[in-house]
Amino acid sequence: MRRLLDGLYNSAAALAALCMVGLLVMVMLSVVSRQMGFNVRGTDAYAGYLMAGAGFLALAHTLKKGEHIRVTLILNALKGSWRKALEIWSLGFASLLSAVMAFYSCKLVWESLQFNDMSTGVDATPLWIPQLVMAVGTVVFAIAFIDDFILELLGKRQQQDSGEMLRNE
């Protein structure tokens, strides 16, 4: 099961990376087409869709690598059972919120498909297509939080050290 979940998180991250490459292609196409005197319609809209896709698809992998921003001031002050209780409460609440976000993202895709929603730009893209990428990203994110919550309950959660203490900005 662990290999399956890690594969899911890594696959979502790989898709996020592909979205970033697609974003680069859209921006470069837009710049080059303007320099050459013609316009490729819809590049701005597709760049936006790809940017959102990259962000949402990378959420779970970023969480599992310990790179999400956490406010650890209180957590670091606590020891033993108090710390574990706060971790369990935080992960339980985050699991609930991410599951709600995933549910409503999927509902949005379904409603856009039912109502045949189209983008208002010149590209006239059915909105369920870019929304589907967001929904997949939020579902994988919810799975990652639930995974961390269960691992914390079982005492098997290993936190990745992101090295944020080493970064002084």
PyMOL commands that set and color helices and strands:
alter all, ss='L'
color gray80, all
select helices_A, chain A and resi 2-35+43-64+73-77+80-115+128-154+164-166
alter helices_A, ss='H'
color red, helices_A
deselect
rebuild
show_as cartoon
